[in-house]
Amino acid sequence: MASNTTEIAQVFVPRFPMFQVYKDGRIERLIETETVPPSNDPQTGVQSKDIVVSLEPNLSARLFLPKTANPAAKIPLVVYIHGGGFCIESPFSPTYHNYLTSLVNQANVIAVSIQYRKAPEYLLPIAYDDAWTAIKWVAKHANRNRDGPEPWLNNHADFDRVFLVGDSAGANLAHNMTMRAGHDGLGVKIVGMVLMNPYFRNNESDELVDFIFPSSSGCNDPRLNPACDIKELAGLVCSKILVCVSEKDFLRDRGLGYHEAVRESGWHGVIDIVDTPGEGHVFHLINPTCQKAVDLMNQVSSFLNH
């Protein structure tokens, strides 16, 4: 009989193998996240750099500045939260580095792509707390003297035009950060959210989230399933939301359900939905040069500028 040190108790394969858990409690990751350094992109002129936002916990972020940034003009600020099932990916991966470079170039915005500690080593709700820590660091730059620690934000960010943007699990985090801003205050004006193929829980079982969020009440937890407490959604502090879903995405119905719940909540903002036909989950990241991804980028850019 195999010993507990080698015997696998569970393998988590939500869409591809993420990690496996041994009977002795040891966790083995089955996929690692590649990273790339910041750069001055030769095609777009977008500059990027990495900065530390917290020493305890140890959190960093990647900033992106468009070539067209005029020192005398303030431009919209995007705080981007990456997806990956709360378990994989990074602001520093090629996928998100390239997407943010394109978004910043297309929309002429400054962006902060934030890091959070990932499950299963760091169980939820740690990711929620880390995201809030990073967003509060960003908000430090909104004071009257513009003397925050990061010059790009001091010189270029318009803190009356702040957007939270995320995909999949990152969209869930973006929603929750907007809710928390309403409860705890932030000191900046969150104008809108873009939720791309958002992960929200419904009444179906979810083995992965049950494992990485053991303290949650599951489908009755509004952090995971906002529709379980519709009246709370009226407290969203932003004035507009763009929800992006895809026809073949396994999470499509949850995005549609969120859209409907916000409309029914009594919230006084404007919520729109983009439903891309024939595409799956985060297709815009997987195949960013296809025409439908280009069209979606144009829609997101327009949302950020109007």
N, C-alpha and C positions, 0 to 999 in steps of 0.2 A: 504493500500500500504506500502511496506517495506521502511524503511528510507534508505538514502544513506549510512549510516554507516554499514548496514548489507546486502545491495543489491550488488551482485557480478556483475561486469561489464565484466570480462574476466577471463578465466582459461587457463593457458598455459600447454599443455600436448604434448610436442614434441614426447616423447616415453613413458612417464609416468608423472603423475601430478607433476609439479615443484612448481608452485605458482599461486595464484589467486589475482586479483586486484579488489578492491571494488570501487563503483562509487564515493566515497569520496576521492579516491586516495590511500587509505591504502592498503598495500601489506601483504599477508599472505603466508608464505612458507608452502608447503604441504609435503616436505621431508627435513629432517635434515641430516647433514653429521656427522657420527660417527667419533671419533678420538681415536687414541691409542698413548701411550707414546713411545719415542725412546727406543732402547733396544740393548743389546748384544745378537744377535740371537744364541741360543745354537746349532742349526743344522749346520749353515754355518760359524759361527764365525764373521759374518758381524756386525760391530758396527754402531750405529746411534746416532745422537744427534741433538738437535734443537738450532738454533742460530738466533739472531736478525740481519737483514740486513738493516733495516731502521726504524728510530723512527718516521719520518714524511714523508710519510705515515707509519703507523705501519705495518711492513712486516717481516715475519720470513721465515726460510727455514729449511729443514731437510737434514743433511749430512749423507752419507753412506760411510763407509770405509771397504774394503774387508780384510779378515784375512790374505791373502797372501801378503798384502802390505809390501814391503821391504823399510825401511827408506832410503836406498841408491838409490832406483829406483823411477823414476817418471812414473806414469801410466795415461792413458787417463782420461779426465775429461768429465763427462756427466752432462749437465744442463737439468733437466727434468721439463717439464711443463704439469701439469695434465689437463685432459679434464673435461667434465661435462656441456657442453652447455653454458659456461661462467657463470653459475648460481650455480652449486653445486660442491661438492667434495673438496678435500684438500690434500696437501702433507702429512698430518697427519692422513688420513683415513686408515683403515685397508687395503683397496684395493691397495692404492699406496704405503703404507709402505711395504707390502708383495711383491709387484711387484719389487720395487726398491731393496729390499734385495736380491731377486733372480737374478736380472739383474747384480748387483754389484758382487755377488758371481760368476756367470757364466762367465762374461766378464772380471773380474779382473780390474774394473774401480772404480774411486771415483766418487760419484754422489752428486749433489746438487739439491734437489727437491724444487722448489720455490713456494712461495705463491703469489697470487694476489687477490685484492678485487673483489668480485663477484656481478654481476647483480642479481636482478633488483635494489638492494639498491644503487649500484655503477654502473652507466650506462657506457657502452663502449663509448669512447676508454680508460677508466681508467685501464682496465686490461692490455692493451698494454703498458701503461706508467709504471705500477707497475712491469711488467715483465722486462722492460728495466732497471728500478731502481735496481732490484735484480741482473740482469746480469752484470751491471756496478759494483756492489759490489763484485761479483766474480772476475771481471777483475782487481780489486785493488791488488789482490794477485800476479799478473803477473809481478810486477816491479822487477827490477834487484836485489834488496836487499832481496826479498822474505820476506817482513815484513808486510804483510797484517794482518788483525785482527784475522784470523782463522788459527791456526797451522796445521790442517789437510790439508788445501789447500797449505799452504806454503811448507810443507814437502813432499807431495805426488803427487800433481797435475802437469801434464805435459801440460803447457799452449800453446804448439805447437800442441797438440792433443785434441782440445776441440770440443765436439759434442753437438748440441741442439737436444733434443728428446722430442716428445710430442704425445699425442693421441687426436683425435677428435678436440675439440676447442683448446686444448693445442698444437696440431700440427699446427693449424692456427697461434697461437702465436709464435711458434718456427720459422715458415717461416718469419713472420714479423720482428722478432728480427734479423734474418740473413740479411734481407733487410736493416734494420736500421743500422746494423753494417757497411754495405757498405756505407751508406750515412753519418753517424755521426762519424764513427770510434769507436773502442773498445779497442784496445791494446792487444788483444789475437788473436790467429789463430783459427778460426772456420773451422775445417777440413770438417765436414759433418753434415748432418741432417738426423734423422729418423722420418718420418711422418707416424704415425700409424692410419689408418682409419680417415684420416684428414677431418675436416670440412672446406669446401670452398663453397661459394655461387655460384649459377648459375642463370639462368634467371627465375627460379620458385619463387613464392611468399614464404616468410619466416616470418610468423607472429611473432615468438619469437624474431628473430634478429631485425625486424623492431621496436619492442617495446623497446628492451634493447640497441639499437644503433640508437637513433632517429636522430642524426646528420649525419648519413651515407647517401651516395647516392645510397645505395642498391647494385644491381648487377653491378653498374658502379664504385664501390669502390674497388680499388685493394687490400686493406687490407682484404676484404672478398672474393673477386673474382679475384685472381691474373691473370687469363686468360684474363681479360678485358684490360690489358695493357702488352701484351706479351714482348715487347721490354725491359720493366723495369726488367724482370726476368733475363736478361743477367747480371744484377748487383749483383746477389747472390754471396757473398764473399766466400762461401765454395767451395770445389772441388769435393764433391760427395754427393749424396742424395739417400736414400732408402725410397721408398714409399710403405707402406703396406696396401693392401685393402683386402676385404673379399667378397666372391661371393654373400652372402645374406645381405650385409650391404646396408642400404638405401643411404649411401654416396659413394658407390663404384664408380659410374660414375664420381663423382667430383674428387676423387683421380686419376682416370685414365686421366681425363681432365687436371689436374695439371701436371701430368707426361708428357703428350703430349705438353702442353704449354711451359714447361721448355725446352724440346727438340727443339722446334721450335724457341726459343727466341734468339739463338746465344750464349747462355751460354756455356762456355768451359769446364765444368765439366762432370762427369759421373753420370747419374741418372738411377737407377734400380728400378724395381717394383716386389713385391711379392704379388701374388693373391691367397689367401687361399680358396680352394673350400669348399662349404657346410657350411660356418660359417657366423655369423652376426657381427654386430658392436661391437668392442672391446671385442671379444670373449676371447682373451688372458687374459683379466682382470677378466672376469666373470667366466671362467673355466680354470684357469692357469695350471692345471695338466693334461689336455687332451693332446693327442699326437700332435695334430696340434699346440697347444700353445707352447709345448716343442720344436717343430721343428722351430717355429717362433722365439723363444728365441735364439735358436742356430744360426739362420740367422742374427739376430740383433747383437749378440755377435761377430760373425765373421766380420760383417761390421765395428764394433768399433775397431777391432784389426788388420785390414789389409788395 
